[in-house]
Amino acid sequence: MNQIERDRLEEDFKQHFVRELLSVLLDKYEQSQSFLSGEPGKQRPQLVLSKSPFNSDYTDEMDFMKRQWMNDVMIGVESQGIISLKWVV
């Protein structure tokens, strides 16, 4: 695989991941009491990667770049003020 193909694969993966990530978070919000009642809640929608649909990609030891790309996307979305991250060990 040449560099152009690798770059394209990375870009496609990142675009897909950001859409899926925001979709999952939006679905969680739309199912929340805050959304259903119209009253502001105390807690924002949260996502734990190890318990999410993204776990298999995030922990894929055969393709570690997926984890890096996912981290890049999440850091980028956080820098836009859309999400906030909490890194746990």
PEDAWO-V859044 format. One record per residue. N is the residue number from 1. RES is the residue in one small letter. SS is DSSP state (hx for helix, st for strand, lp for the rest). Layout:
n->N res->RES ss->SS
n->N res->RES ss->SS
//
This chain:
n->1 res->m ss->lp
n->2 res->n ss->lp
n->3 res->q ss->hx
n->4 res->i ss->hx
n->5 res->e ss->hx
n->6 res->r ss->hx
n->7 res->d ss->hx
n->8 res->r ss->hx
n->9 res->l ss->hx
n->10 res->e ss->hx
n->11 res->e ss->hx
n->12 res->d ss->hx
n->13 res->f ss->hx
n->14 res->k ss->hx
n->15 res->q ss->hx
n->16 res->h ss->hx
n->17 res->f ss->hx
n->18 res->v ss->hx
n->19 res->r ss->hx
n->20 res->e ss->hx
n->21 res->l ss->hx
n->22 res->l ss->hx
n->23 res->s ss->hx
n->24 res->v ss->hx
n->25 res->l ss->hx
n->26 res->l ss->hx
n->27 res->d ss->hx
n->28 res->k ss->hx
n->29 res->y ss->hx
n->30 res->e ss->hx
n->31 res->q ss->lp
n->32 res->s ss->lp
n->33 res->q ss->hx
n->34 res->s ss->hx
n->35 res->f ss->hx
n->36 res->l ss->hx
n->37 res->s ss->hx
n->38 res->g ss->lp
n->39 res->e ss->lp
n->40 res->p ss->lp
n->41 res->g ss->lp
n->42 res->k ss->lp
n->43 res->q ss->lp
n->44 res->r ss->lp
n->45 res->p ss->lp
n->46 res->q ss->lp
n->47 res->l ss->lp
n->48 res->v ss->lp
n->49 res->l ss->hx
n->50 res->s ss->hx
n->51 res->k ss->hx
n->52 res->s ss->lp
n->53 res->p ss->lp
n->54 res->f ss->lp
n->55 res->n ss->hx
n->56 res->s ss->hx
n->57 res->d ss->hx
n->58 res->y ss->hx
n->59 res->t ss->lp
n->60 res->d ss->lp
n->61 res->e ss->lp
n->62 res->m ss->lp
n->63 res->d ss->lp
n->64 res->f ss->lp
n->65 res->m ss->hx
n->66 res->k ss->hx
n->67 res->r ss->hx
n->68 res->q ss->hx
n->69 res->w ss->hx
n->70 res->m ss->hx
n->71 res->n ss->hx
n->72 res->d ss->hx
n->73 res->v ss->hx
n->74 res->m ss->hx
n->75 res->i ss->hx
n->76 res->g ss->hx
n->77 res->v ss->hx
n->78 res->e ss->hx
n->79 res->s ss->hx
n->80 res->q ss->lp
n->81 res->g ss->lp
n->82 res->i ss->lp
n->83 res->i ss->lp
n->84 res->s ss->lp
n->85 res->l ss->lp
n->86 res->k ss->lp
n->87 res->w ss->lp
n->88 res->v ss->lp
n->89 res->v ss->lp
//
